[in-house]
Every structure is written in structure tokens, then in C-alpha cells.
Amino acid sequence: MKPHPLVKYQELNKKLNREKVIIGKEVFVTSDNTKIQYWEGLPHTNEKSNLIIGNYVSIAPECNFLMGGNHRLDWITTHLLIGQSEIKNDEIISNGDIIIGNDVLIGYQETILSGTIIPDGCVIGANSVVSGNKFEPYDIIVGNPAKTIKKRFDDETINLLLDIKWWDWDDEKIKKYSDILKSNDIEKLKEIYEKSF
């Protein structure tokens, strides 16, 4: 299986004439039906948000990244009144950037809303609707609305992994230690880290 482009994000950046989508190395998208939904460039939106994805992120099929599209709930009407109103650039709003950390697993049919921050090491369960910045590194996140149900590791292991930052290693080092990275041998990884640094 080969990774697919995230809705040809380079074409999107070119179309908007800016880096709206920034993707780290070895981001694996398992299907080309994952989409970035955006409203930037339309006359009725303030959307200038970005999608920033870290290194070694895995994205399952049919995920949607909603970069904006929120109607104003504080106005009397949520309707755009196109052709009946002079107000523009403030009707369809964004809650900000979507930031996905490193080594994140995004499961099947996720919806990730603008303004969401998913820290390093998180796993998002299938069919979740994720919003906000309430999550911590290595959370397991599920549901609609999505919430943390547990941590992947204990605090000591999480702190070690955040110190090690294996996703920033060069390709040769990752290849050399891939058997450890693809195991649950935290002690061996700690030993390698202590010898290296």
C-alpha cells in the first residue's frame, strides 16, 4: 500500500497562493478520499486557518478536516442572506488552525474541526468528531464530541517519549532502531536514548 496525497494539498496551496497546508515527513494517508474542506477565498468568510501535520502521522480513509465553515451563532440569523446583505468576510468563520502533532493515528471517518490541536502520540478512535485544544500527549480520544478515554502510557513513559522525540531522528537512525520503535520495549528505547545523548 502506498501513501496517497492529502487532496493534492500542493495544488490547494498553489490555488490560494500561500502555505495553507503544511505536512511533515512520512505522513501516511491510506486513501485519497480524505478531504480538506475549506472556505478561504469566498466573499463571506474570514477563514485564514492552516492545517499543520507533524511527522509520522497515519490517517485512515474518509477523514475530513474542516478549516472553517462555522456560521455565526451569535447573530439573529445563521443564514448568509446572499444578495440581501452587504456584510461580507465575517459570516462563515473559522476557529483557527488545525494542528496535528507527531506520531498521531487518526482513525476511520474522523471529522476534525477548525481550532483543534492534537498533541504528539495521540490516537483518535473511528467516527470521532474532534474539536478544541483540551487534549494532552498520548491521549486516546474517541466519540462525538470526542473526549479522552485514557492515556496510551504512564506519565513517566510519556515524558520519556516526549524527550526522545524519535520522529525528529534522521532516517538512518529510525531504520536502525525500527525494531525497538515497533515494540513495547520502553526500557530498551530508554537505554538507546541514554547512550546516544
C-alpha positions as CSV (number, residue, x, y, z in Angstrom):
1,M,0.0,0.0,0.0
2,K,1.3,3.4,-1.0
3,P,0.5,6.7,0.8
4,H,-1.9,9.0,-1.0
5,P,-1.6,12.8,-1.2
6,L,-3.9,14.7,1.1
7,V,-6.3,16.0,-1.6
8,K,-3.4,17.2,-3.5
9,Y,-2.6,19.8,-0.9
10,Q,0.2,21.3,-3.0
11,E,-2.4,22.2,-5.6
12,L,-4.5,23.8,-2.8
13,N,-1.5,25.8,-1.6
14,K,-0.9,26.9,-5.2
15,K,-4.5,27.9,-5.7
16,L,-4.6,30.0,-2.6
17,N,-1.1,31.3,-3.2
18,R,0.1,30.5,0.3
19,E,1.1,27.6,2.5
20,K,-2.3,26.7,4.0
21,V,-1.4,23.0,4.3
22,I,1.9,22.1,5.9
23,I,2.7,18.4,6.1
24,G,5.7,16.8,7.9
25,K,7.7,13.8,6.7
26,E,6.3,10.3,6.4
27,V,2.6,11.3,6.7
28,F,0.7,8.2,5.6
29,V,-2.8,8.7,4.2
30,T,-4.4,5.4,3.4
31,S,-7.0,6.7,0.9
32,D,-7.5,9.6,-1.4
33,N,-11.0,10.2,-0.1
34,T,-9.7,12.1,3.0
35,K,-10.5,15.7,2.4
36,I,-9.6,19.2,3.5
37,Q,-12.8,21.3,3.5
38,Y,-12.1,25.0,3.2
39,W,-13.9,28.2,2.5
40,E,-11.0,30.6,2.1
41,G,-11.4,32.8,-0.9
42,L,-15.2,33.0,-0.7
43,P,-16.5,36.5,-0.1
44,H,-18.4,35.6,3.1
45,T,-15.7,34.1,5.2
46,N,-12.8,35.2,7.5
47,E,-11.1,31.9,7.1
48,K,-7.3,32.2,7.1
49,S,-6.7,29.0,9.1
50,N,-3.9,26.4,8.3
51,L,-3.7,22.7,8.5
52,I,-0.3,21.7,10.1
53,I,0.5,18.0,10.4
54,G,3.6,16.7,12.1
55,N,5.9,13.8,11.2
56,Y,4.9,10.1,11.1
57,V,1.2,10.7,11.2
58,S,-1.2,8.0,10.0
59,I,-4.6,9.0,8.5
60,A,-7.3,6.4,7.8
61,P,-9.9,6.7,5.0
62,E,-12.8,9.2,4.8
63,C,-11.4,11.8,7.2
64,N,-12.5,15.4,6.9
65,F,-10.5,18.4,8.1
66,L,-13.0,21.3,8.3
67,M,-10.9,24.5,8.1
68,G,-13.9,26.7,8.8
69,G,-17.5,26.7,7.7
70,N,-19.0,27.8,11.1
71,H,-22.0,30.0,10.8
72,R,-22.4,32.9,13.2
73,L,-24.5,31.6,16.2
74,D,-24.4,35.0,17.9
75,W,-26.4,36.7,15.1
76,I,-30.2,36.6,14.9
77,T,-30.0,34.5,11.7
78,T,-27.5,31.9,10.7
79,H,-28.4,32.4,7.0
80,L,-26.0,34.2,4.7
81,L,-28.7,36.4,3.1
82,I,-26.7,36.4,-0.1
83,G,-27.8,39.3,-2.3
84,Q,-29.7,40.8,0.6
85,S,-26.8,42.0,2.8
86,E,-23.6,44.0,2.3
87,I,-21.8,42.3,5.2
88,K,-19.0,40.1,4.0
89,N,-15.9,38.3,5.3
90,D,-17.4,37.7,8.7
91,E,-20.3,35.3,8.2
92,I,-18.7,31.9,7.8
93,I,-16.0,31.7,10.4
94,S,-13.0,29.6,11.4
95,N,-11.9,28.8,14.9
96,G,-8.3,28.8,13.9
97,D,-5.6,26.3,12.7
98,I,-5.8,22.6,12.9
99,I,-2.6,21.3,14.4
100,I,-1.8,17.6,14.4
101,G,1.4,16.6,16.4
102,N,3.9,13.9,15.6
103,D,3.2,10.1,15.7
104,V,-0.6,10.7,15.7
105,L,-3.0,8.0,14.5
106,I,-6.2,9.4,13.0
107,G,-8.8,6.6,12.7
108,Y,-11.5,5.9,10.1
109,Q,-14.1,8.6,9.2
110,E,-12.9,11.4,11.6
111,T,-14.1,14.9,11.5
112,I,-11.6,17.4,12.8
113,L,-12.9,20.9,13.3
114,S,-11.0,24.2,13.0
115,G,-9.2,25.3,16.1
116,T,-8.3,21.7,17.1
117,I,-4.9,20.8,18.5
118,I,-4.0,17.1,18.7
119,P,-0.7,16.7,20.6
120,D,2.1,14.2,19.9
121,G,1.3,10.5,20.2
122,C,-2.5,10.7,20.3
123,V,-4.8,8.1,18.8
124,I,-8.3,9.1,17.6
125,G,-10.9,6.3,17.5
126,A,-13.1,5.8,14.4
127,N,-16.0,8.1,13.7
128,S,-15.0,10.8,16.2
129,V,-15.8,14.5,15.9
130,V,-12.8,16.3,17.4
131,S,-12.6,19.9,18.4
132,G,-10.7,22.2,20.8
133,N,-7.3,22.1,22.5
134,K,-8.2,20.1,25.6
135,F,-6.1,17.1,24.8
136,E,-2.7,16.0,26.1
137,P,0.2,14.0,24.5
138,Y,-0.5,10.3,24.1
139,D,-4.3,10.6,24.8
140,I,-6.7,8.0,23.3
141,I,-9.5,10.2,22.0
142,V,-13.0,8.9,21.0
143,G,-16.6,9.9,20.5
144,N,-18.9,12.7,19.3
145,P,-17.9,15.1,20.8
146,A,-14.5,13.5,21.2
147,K,-13.0,13.2,24.7
148,T,-10.0,11.4,26.2
149,I,-10.8,8.0,27.5
150,K,-7.3,7.1,28.7
151,K,-3.6,7.6,28.2
152,R,-1.5,5.3,26.0
153,F,1.3,5.1,28.6
154,D,2.0,6.2,32.2
155,D,3.3,9.7,32.8
156,E,7.0,8.6,33.1
157,T,6.9,6.9,29.7
158,I,5.1,9.8,28.1
159,N,7.7,12.2,29.4
160,L,10.5,9.9,28.1
161,L,8.9,9.7,24.7
162,L,8.5,13.5,24.5
163,D,12.1,13.9,25.5
164,I,13.3,11.3,22.9
165,K,11.3,12.8,20.0
166,W,12.1,9.8,17.8
167,W,10.1,11.4,14.9
168,D,12.9,14.0,14.6
169,W,15.6,11.4,14.2
170,D,17.3,11.1,10.8
171,D,16.0,8.3,8.5
172,E,19.1,6.1,9.1
173,K,18.6,6.1,12.9
174,I,14.9,5.4,12.6
175,K,15.7,2.4,10.3
176,K,18.4,1.2,12.7
177,Y,16.1,1.2,15.7
178,S,12.8,0.4,13.9
179,D,12.6,-3.0,15.7
180,I,12.5,-1.2,19.0
181,L,10.1,1.5,17.8
182,K,7.8,-1.2,16.7
183,S,7.7,-2.9,20.1
184,N,6.7,-2.1,23.6
185,D,10.2,-2.3,25.0
186,I,10.4,1.1,26.6
187,E,13.4,0.1,28.7
188,K,15.4,-0.7,25.5
189,L,14.4,2.6,24.0
190,K,15.5,4.4,27.2
191,E,18.8,2.6,27.1
192,I,19.4,3.6,23.5
193,Y,18.5,7.2,24.3
194,E,20.8,7.4,27.3
195,K,23.7,6.0,25.2
196,S,23.1,8.4,22.3
197,F,22.7,11.7,24.2
